[in-house]
């Protein structure tokens, strides 16, 4: 007797399997399944089997972290590993608040709540002080300064619960979405009539928690909301019947409020004073000014993504809440700093020269180019709770290599149904997938021109010839200084040293002390005798050499130079790649800039398929020179310095300079 196939998954397969099974019964031997009402019953059985198998399959997938797709289930699996996914996190600023006309006051107090305000797209946002701050005024001083005040973006909310021990299912939810879970505070008082309350301490681990400790935990629950959990008289104090719980939290806009400048903010807070006669009042807003310690706000981020939770949770579990190995540090930093996109940790002992007792941490933030100095201090402070031994963490800024790629293909239009635009889209999608691959999008990321050539060639059988033109740019963050500062870096690949243009390597313009016009860095594309000029020079806008500042190794791409600058200004130092592979170091991550693909018919001129032979010259744009210099500084060539044929030594070996 044939049994129904349990391997059938499609509707028609299930239907055929049920029919074959029924036909084995003697009562239905000559039955016409297609023309009878029984056909409808077979359809219903097939549909029911299809839905049942689908539901079982999906339910089984949700039982494992690797295969689950619903966020609530993924979060639940992560909590079993001791990992609490990152919530929305507020953008932060650290400010100094200067108060004037305070000579007659004894004390000042900055109240908690809204302190600064900004507007974006017609909507107002506030930066709040989480706690009140008091300041004693030095006698005789006309000014007082609240220093290093951390303000977080968002709106403060309170929700109250009355404990009912007869309800064993009572839970303490935070009803809002977009909550910064790191800002949650809890206050508990004996009953509704009590005038004082006890502030509970938030804990992320049960280590060291005693039965009487007033602690609470915060966990993500359904629909990306949060729940506050209290002790059970074994791990922390248990709440008593009738007690009133106040949960205070901040709802934030996350990363939308990153990069807010000081000029976009205004003070709206409240500063109270106590004068010599113990009379209290509020300081006028006109007597308060502020300055940001960093250039802009930073640190805001959105909910941690599903893919990130799947990646980080098992690694966080492996770290066991201690920082010993490199992977421990990387997992912990991902948990402590929600704005981290990439993290790379290197032990000081592996550097040259070695720096024992230190770990060097490079973080690429999701928003912004570097981690602010305030965030760096907070990360180092938070890491102290996990570090084993006397290890000093050092956070360094990431470096970036920009790779501009321009694919060029020649194809036979008679061998494909795809249009030129369709082929261009295929190539662009391939490059986007390549950019997002783990092998590329990381510190120590690897770019392989040969891999890209092969991948593009295999996209369509009509593609006859392929080339990928690549320009590599190293980003240099110049620092304002009247004295030369040393800079070093690498293109991480062999670079072309002889081009048709004037320069082999060239940078953007920047402000150079003592010159009214901006200047740029370059390496000439020329030979002196048979010796390649490896020197890096500063050029004025007319292409005249001002000074030699460093050297470059074209075979490895390593370079170093020393220059002053009259403003903080990032510049790109660019050249054409001569090697096929590029692999960055532990402090550098690659970034692809995709140029429009060139799609050529086999009847077209294919000269565009050739590699570029010139890097071009930079454009000044809106870059200005030294503002302290009013007259234009020019470099004049000596008219008597004329090179003639007599200045050259004849080459005895004609093949030497090939």
SULURMO-V58782 format. One record per backbone hydrogen bond with DSSP energy under -1.0 kcal/mol. CO is the residue of the C=O (numbers start at 0). NH is the residue of the N-H. E is the energy in kcal/mol with one decimal. If there is no record, write none. Layout:
co: {CO	CO}
nh: {NH	NH}
e: {E	E}
This chain:
co: {9	10	11	12	13	14	15	16	17	18	21	24	25	27	30	35	36	37	38	39	40	41	42	43	44	45	46	47	48	49	50	51	52	53	54	55	56	57	59	60	63	69	70	71	72	73	74	75	77	77	78	85	88	90	91	92	93	94	95	96	97	98	101	103	105	106	107	108	109	112	114	114	115	116	117	119	122	124	125	126	126	127	128	132	134	137	141	143	145	148	150	151	154	156	158	160	162	163	166	171	177	178	179	180	184	185	186	187	188	190	197	200	205	209	212	212	213	215	216	218	221	224	225	226	228	235	236	239	242	243	244	245	246	247	248	249	250	252	253	254	259	260	261	265	269	270	271	272	273	273	274	278	280	283	284	286	288	290	296	297	300	304	305	306	307	308	311	312	313	314	318	322	324	325	326	327	328	329	330	331	332	336	338	341	343	345	346	347	347	356	357	358	359	360	361	363	363	371	372	373	374	375	376	377	378	379	381	382	382	385	388	391	393	398	399	400	401	402	403	404	405	406	407	408	409	409	410	411	418	419	420	421	422	423	424	425	426	427	428	429	430	431	433	436	438	439	441	444	446	447	448	449	450	451	452	453	455	459	461	464	466	468	469	470	471	472	473	475	475	477	480	484	486	488	493	493	501	504	505	509	510	511	514	518	519	520	521	522	522	523	527	530	533	535	535	536	537	538	539	543	546	548	549	550	552	553	556	557	558	559	560	562	564	568	570	572	573	574	575	579	581	584	584	586	587	588	590	592	597	599	600	605	606	612	619	625	637	639	643	644	652	654}
nh: {13	14	15	16	17	18	19	20	21	22	24	27	28	30	32	38	40	41	42	43	44	45	46	47	48	49	50	51	52	53	54	55	56	57	58	59	60	61	62	63	67	73	74	75	76	77	78	79	80	82	81	303	300	152	297	150	292	148	290	145	288	143	104	275	136	273	134	271	132	128	267	268	126	265	124	122	119	117	153	114	115	151	112	109	107	140	101	98	96	94	92	127	250	248	246	244	241	166	169	227	251	180	182	183	247	199	245	197	243	193	187	215	208	212	214	236	200	202	228	226	224	220	173	218	216	232	230	242	162	188	160	186	158	184	156	179	154	255	256	257	296	263	264	116	110	282	108	280	105	106	277	274	272	286	287	99	97	95	258	91	88	308	309	310	311	312	315	316	317	318	321	387	328	329	330	331	332	333	334	335	336	339	365	363	361	359	349	350	354	391	347	393	345	395	343	340	341	375	376	377	378	379	380	381	382	383	384	385	386	322	390	358	360	588	474	590	472	592	470	594	468	597	466	599	463	464	601	414	422	423	424	425	426	427	428	429	430	431	432	433	434	435	436	440	445	441	444	583	581	451	452	453	454	455	456	457	458	462	411	409	407	405	576	403	574	401	572	477	570	568	564	562	560	558	577	578	524	522	573	518	565	514	625	509	538	506	536	503	504	525	530	527	551	548	549	521	545	519	542	539	537	561	535	559	556	494	490	552	488	550	486	484	480	477	475	473	505	471	495	448	446	443	587	398	443	400	402	404	408	410	603	608	609	499	622	628	640	641	646	647	655	657}
e: {-2.5	-2.7	-2.4	-2.1	-2.3	-2.3	-2.5	-1.7	-2.3	-2.4	-1.8	-1.5	-1.1	-1.2	-1.0	-1.3	-1.1	-2.2	-2.1	-2.2	-2.3	-2.5	-2.9	-2.6	-2.4	-2.6	-2.8	-2.4	-2.5	-2.2	-2.7	-2.4	-2.2	-2.7	-2.8	-2.4	-2.0	-1.9	-1.2	-1.5	-1.7	-2.2	-3.0	-1.8	-2.3	-2.3	-2.2	-1.2	-1.0	-2.4	-1.6	-2.2	-1.8	-2.8	-1.9	-3.0	-3.2	-2.9	-1.6	-2.8	-2.4	-2.0	-1.8	-1.4	-2.4	-2.0	-2.9	-2.8	-2.3	-2.7	-2.9	-1.4	-2.8	-1.8	-3.1	-1.6	-2.6	-2.6	-2.7	-2.9	-2.0	-2.3	-2.5	-3.2	-2.7	-2.2	-1.5	-3.4	-2.5	-2.5	-2.3	-3.5	-2.4	-2.3	-2.9	-3.5	-2.5	-1.5	-1.8	-3.0	-2.5	-1.1	-2.1	-1.0	-2.9	-2.6	-3.2	-3.1	-2.3	-1.2	-2.5	-1.9	-1.9	-1.4	-1.4	-3.0	-2.6	-2.5	-3.0	-2.7	-1.4	-3.1	-3.1	-2.2	-2.6	-2.3	-1.1	-1.8	-3.2	-2.1	-2.6	-2.5	-1.8	-2.9	-2.8	-2.4	-2.2	-1.4	-1.2	-1.7	-1.6	-1.3	-1.6	-2.2	-2.2	-3.3	-2.6	-1.5	-3.6	-1.5	-2.1	-2.5	-2.6	-1.7	-1.6	-2.7	-2.9	-2.3	-2.6	-3.1	-2.7	-2.1	-2.3	-1.7	-3.0	-2.5	-3.0	-2.2	-1.8	-1.4	-1.2	-1.4	-1.8	-2.2	-2.4	-2.5	-2.5	-1.8	-1.3	-2.6	-2.7	-1.7	-3.7	-2.6	-3.1	-3.0	-1.8	-1.4	-2.4	-2.7	-2.9	-2.9	-2.4	-2.7	-2.4	-2.9	-1.7	-2.3	-1.9	-2.0	-2.6	-2.4	-2.2	-2.5	-2.3	-1.0	-1.1	-2.2	-1.6	-2.8	-1.4	-1.9	-3.3	-2.2	-2.2	-2.4	-2.9	-2.6	-2.2	-2.9	-2.3	-2.8	-2.3	-2.8	-3.2	-1.6	-1.4	-2.0	-2.2	-2.3	-2.1	-2.0	-2.3	-2.4	-2.7	-2.0	-2.2	-2.2	-2.4	-2.2	-2.5	-1.7	-1.1	-2.8	-2.3	-2.3	-1.2	-2.3	-2.6	-1.7	-2.3	-2.1	-2.5	-2.7	-2.2	-1.5	-1.5	-1.5	-2.3	-2.3	-3.0	-2.3	-1.4	-2.9	-2.0	-3.1	-2.6	-1.1	-2.8	-1.1	-1.8	-1.8	-2.7	-2.5	-3.3	-1.7	-2.4	-2.6	-3.2	-2.5	-1.5	-1.8	-3.3	-2.4	-3.1	-2.2	-2.9	-3.1	-1.3	-1.1	-2.2	-2.0	-2.0	-3.0	-1.3	-2.3	-3.7	-2.1	-2.1	-2.3	-2.5	-1.7	-3.2	-2.1	-2.9	-2.8	-1.4	-2.9	-2.2	-1.8	-3.2	-2.5	-3.5	-1.6	-3.2	-2.8	-2.3	-2.4	-2.7	-3.5	-3.7	-1.7	-1.2	-3.0	-1.2	-2.0	-3.2	-2.3	-2.5	-2.6	-2.0	-1.7	-1.6	-3.2	-1.7	-1.6	-1.8	-1.8	-1.7	-1.1	-2.0	-1.1}
